[in-house]
Amino acid sequence: MRSLIRTALVVMTVAPVFAQSASQTDYTAAGKLWWSHIEYLAGDELQGRQTGSDGYNKGAAFVVDHFKQYGLQPAGTEGFLQPVNFDVTRVLAAQSSASLVSKSAAQDLAIGPDILLGSRLKEPAIVDAPMVFIGYGLHMPDVHYDDFASMDLKGKVIVLLNGGPADVPAALKSHARAAEFSKAAAAAGAIAAITIPIPRGMDIPWERQILLSTQDRMRLADADMQTPGPIVTATFNPAQAEKLFAGSGHTFAEILALGNDGKPLPRFPLALSLRAKVVTQNEKAVSPNIIGKLEGSDPALKDQYVLVSAHLDHIGIGAPINGDKIYHGAMDDASGVASVMEIAHAITSSGFKPKRSILFVIFTAEEKGLLGSHFYAEHPSVAKASIAADLNMDMFLPLYPMHYVMIQGVNESSLGTNARAVAKNLGYEVTTDPYPDRNSFVRTDQYSFVRAGIPALAIKVGFALGSPEQQMEKDWRTNRYHSPADNLSQPVDLNSAAHFDEFMVKLAESVADDPPRPSWAEASFFRRYATK
């Protein structure tokens, strides 16, 4: 009932959100309206919006209430909600174990301080096998690079350093890490994989990663959407990684120095074996994607769809930090959900009639590996071939005035031309990802559409390299990302958020009205996935 009353007040107070002329727009009011949605979505009542939780469902109902008030229609036969089924796995660290074994002795590893464990199995997973270091662990035959080539990995534990060669485009490295690694490892017969992060690319300090390791892990319940891979996966604390290389003739310091510069890495057998037991607790869950439709006006184009998207889920209740156990997810990604809502509100209240139809889509289970968007990209509420583009917002971080817009995928498709034109008209400079080692290109929901052959962008407030804004963004990731501190008390630039939403409104309108359908750049690696 609370959300219904709130919706009526919201719709009556501010319409339209953005005037035709920027000089007529009240950005302060627009920013406050955007923030009012976050106050509910990231408030204590929703308990961090864990996928499948009551808090998530309350958030979904809140979004649907607003979509209805804005005049959006359901898309497909399931109404505004598309249920998605999940298998849930929770690692029981106290019952699990790991050790490094040499010919003469075994060295126990501390679960948490040394290593974090995961498993694909419902029953306990047991590994006792020799280890092999395979460099970056990238399978990229298209650029004649393959860390799996000429290596006997059958029945082995593969160890790899996150990162990749400097002369390979960041998006391709990230794609190989996300989409190809598990398949390549399974094809090679590896039974377990240990990843060592590069410290400078770690968004979250290891101490907080230990706390987050207690979170549920999920897979899509549909067997045809599960990717084969090693039965055990692990992440090794880089501060303790010298233990893995003892007796091998190499040191982690040597490996890391090469990896920091993107130089070629050696590949070699390690002198130790991994002995591990991973015990899990397993259950089922259901959580919906949310879809609202604004039908297009052009008979020739209205059966094509432009998606404007974000994710609703966060990570729920977790280990307390400074007395707070709710991982509120205000910026990640209540901010994006609030923006999808305000973009829908702005377009519907302005009287603009897009030629293409626009779908406003809120995904579930992004934090579990882009699962909701992956399911939607393969089982959309409209014909898959009719989806023309996805414009995604995830943790876009309006922490300072907006002068730059950072766009992942801007060079991969014609959407980049639309984005640059809108940015120029509004006085913004377009930048690309300044931290390719974060693999951000494959960690947001637009990537699910890229994999499905659909041009897509992920968009954030940007910054200039070496600027105070870059340091603010870095500090936010170190201190607030995936912690209870991503809450309603953090400093946020509401005017910046309003300017960002205005940019997204203009971009969505541009893509929806541009007669040529969005297309992949000739040189884009991802062009091969285009729907035939």
Buried (B, 14 or more C-beta within 10 A) or exposed (E): EEBEEBBEEBBEEBEBBBBEEEEEBBBEBBBBBBBBBBEBBBBEEBBBBBBBBEBBBBBBBBBBBBBBBBEBBBBBEEBBBBEBEBBBBBBBBEEBBBBBBEEEEEEEBEBBEBBBBBBBBEEEBBBBBBBBBBBBBBBBEEBEBBBBEEBEBEEBBBBBBBBBBEEBBBBBBBBBBBBBBBEBBBEBEBBBBBBBBBBEBBBBEBEBBBBBBEBBBBBBBBEEEEBEBBBBBBBBBBEBBEBBBBEBEBEBEEBBEBBBEBEEBEBBBBBBBBBBBBBBEEEEBEBBBBBBBBBBBBEEBBBBBBBBBBBBBBBBBBBEBEEBEBBBBBBBBBBBBBBBBBBBBBBBBBEBBBBBBBBBBBBBBBBBBBBBBBBBBBBBBBEBEBBBBBBBBBBBBBBBEBBBBBBBBBEBBBBBBBBBBBBEEBEBEBBBBBBBBBBBBBBBBBBBBBBBBBBBBBBBBBBEEEEEBBEBBEEBBBEBBBBBBBBBEBEBBBBBBBBBBBBBBBBBBBBBBBEEEBBBBEEBBBBEBBEE
